[in-house]
Amino acid sequence: MLKKTLLAGLAIGVAMVTTAYAADPIKIVYIGKNTGNPYFDSITGGFEDACKSLGCEFEFVAPATAEATSQIPFIEAQIQRGVNVIAIAPNSPDALNQVLDTAKEKGILVLTVNGDLVGNEGHRDATILPVDFTKTGPNQVELMGSMIGYKGDIAILSATTEAPDQNTWIAAMNDTLKNDPKYKDMHLVATVYGDDQPEKSTTEMEALLSNYPNLVGVIAPTTVGIAAAAQVVQSRGIAATVHVTGLGLPSEMRDFVKDGTVSAFQLWSPYNEGWLAAHFAVGVIGGTIKNEVGGTFDVPNLGTITIADKNAMNTQAELTTFDAKNIDDFDF
Amino acid sequence: MSALRNILLRREAGIAVMIVLFCLAVGTQKPQFLTLDSLRIILLLTPLILIGAMGQMLVVVARHVDLSIGSMLGFSAMVTGMMFKFHPEIWWPIGFLVSIGTGALLGLINGLLVTLFRLPAIIVTLGTLNLYRGLTYIVSNAKQIDRQYVPSALKAMSQTSPIFGIPWIIFISFGVALLTYIFVMHTRVGRQIFALGSNPVAAPLRGVAVTRVTLLVFSISGALSGLAGILYASRWGFVNPSNTGSGFEFQVIAAVVIGGVSINGGVGTVLGTILGVLLLGCVAAALPLLGIPGTTQSAIYGAVILIALLIDRTVRQQGIKSLTRARA
């Protein structure tokens, strides 16, 4: 064990020396946005399975609420605990800068998983995102278009107004609808925010139906929003006239797909994010993967992964579309 | 006695007028707000709050407060959800007994802490607000109970209707309000709650078993939170360890106070509380309809609560005085 540690230490140099002298298995922690969020169960599953095969130690922690600063005490506690890798789904693009810098100074590998520090990429070592988020908006618009025959009034039901991912996607949806002639007959009449709360998402959805009687489609690129929108459509029995799609979890949407309320929706595999992040982290610390833009490495089941601009990696090229035919193949 | 009735009438009439004025004002901007459809939306927003408000009303009348209702709701819903998930063989209506029973037990614990240790209820329930929420994480291992595990028949109670297209869940909530009305107006124990709240020192001299009545109101508050818990699973189709019931206490206490229940104890009516709940429901449904952005909504919601309280307070300042005098 000592020999292996020394070799690893030589291979990765002085910068990693703090992690290398530990003869224990590599300790990875993943800090989620908030507790009890089923989305993170799936990411955690990927980390756990990867650590079983790679021999690392994994722990998941998360604050009770997804506030900008709520993750800071958790990061501090993990630095003190002496973990080797902090993976985090950041609740804020800038509030964590200082504490993440402290972690990096101690030689901890800092990864953002499932969301990035947009504009503050220097405060983490690399990011793992499920897909290239610039394609999410256009993909969602295309799916919506295919459901409504590419014409009619549509609306967006989002999460919170300040969520960076949501805003990237919404901007891209607006852009696609405006510039691609294929969608010239689709009109975006409103963008509303349900704050990822079922009650508020429901009242916003009801208000959309009331304010825009000609509405034929709603895109909800958030798991809470799409379930709330689907429930409103289901209870009103208007699935034939108002089509709901967006980003959802198969486990939450299965019933709506089976009873025909929602014909199709999209997402990626959160599991693969955890799986990739653990393989990357163990590879970088073990010296088999160089964290450099343009570098490539192989991950079992995912194939060759390329480290793209700003040290970003994706687990899949396009969104997965779930419908009545394939939804039972997914258990997250 | 007829003077007393007049004051009561005027007080509730004040809230009713506020509701009508608010709805008319919204209606000038959005005529569709004055339709049966939006009444349905409003009523569907309020059943859980109405049920919670009935329990809270009794606690506040007894000169206490229960801040832990959201966590009792969450814990009861989680225990029931776990029964649905891990023991699907159990007949699902048993879930009502489990949820109400769990809530009643948690409420009884609140009551015991308040009576045995003579602690202020606001401190006890602030503690159990966190304790019960923490226990919810522990029993559930911080995992959500997904839609697929909640029985379809339970979910249908929020959608299907016995009569006039009004879902079951709304009938249940108004049924609870009716039972509460009968309890406070026509039972000895019900009247004793008012006697206790009006004058805790004199109440035992007049034969009120203070400890028993206090335990009872906290247990009822817990039991009704438990009922709201299983109905949460019905209404939203899932139970989440952190979201379910979170912030419930704020809505419920706001509704109770708007409804004219005095924080000083001894004063409060079922009808007033119902109207307080409906006013909150109207505001919650109107804000998105008016296209007010989410960032501004919570500020407006809070401002409306304060304005309603101020108007109500100004109108009935005299009324409260004479009423408490009449009761004491």
Interface residues (C-beta under 8 A of the other chain):
Chain A: N34 T35 G36 N37 P38 D41 A62 A64 T65 T160 T161 A190 V192 Y193 G194 D195 Q197 P198 E199 K200 T203 E204 E206 A207 S210 N211 A227 Q231 Q234 S235 S251 E252 R254 D255
Chain B: K30 Q32 D37 S38 I41 L45 R133 Y137 S140 A142 K143 Q144 D146 R147 Q148 S158 Q159 W236 G237 F238 N240 P241 S242 N243 A284 A285 L287 P288 L289 G291 P293 G294 T295
